[in-house]
Amino acid sequence: MKAPASAPAHGSAAEPREPRWLTDEEQRVWRSFMEGVTLLDDHLDRQLQRDAGMPHVYYGLLVKLAEAPRRRLRMTELAMLAKITRSRLSHAIARLEKNGWVHREDCPDDKRGQFAVLTDEGLEVLRQTAPGHVEAVRQAVFDRLSPEQQKSLGEIMRIVAEGLQPAEAGADLPWLR
């Protein structure tokens, strides 16, 4: 949103401070970013639903489990790696269990902890789905960008992600909710 034409740049000491409105160029960049993220997420979701009957977030969970030692992760760690809430993870794992792609195991040294474990069937679904997904990502992103643009995009998104994950205790992060 742009500042109203009559809005003062800063309020007085007694008034709340005005927002730092986006410039026209910042607004253009922000809207382009949001349109791109929304369309990319939809594109990848549709590809994965068509090819494997799962949403993009479920595919990401299977990938993280496949990359983990013994194809298993504590649920809390998986939520952190996936950048999702614990309740969303629990729902997703329940659906993946129903498909036979994941199962849960109790943590032997923590009565409340559980592991999510990728099954052989889940690994096979991932192997079959990965080529189409990689091609969809390549066509939607990497084939459209020069090597320099790819490097810049990676650096920019790393900076944004790091800024949104404060290290201090009590930070409001999805996997802590």
Secondary structure, DSSP 8 states (H G I E B T S, - for coil): ----TT--SS--TTS--------HHHHHHHHHHHHHHHHHHHHHHHHHHHHHS--HHHHHHHHHHHHSGGGEEEHHHHHHHHT--HHHHHHHHHHHHHTTSEEEEE-TT-TT-EEEEE-HHHHHHHHHHHHHHHHHHHHHTGGGS-HHHHHHHHHHHHHHHHHTS--STT---GGG-
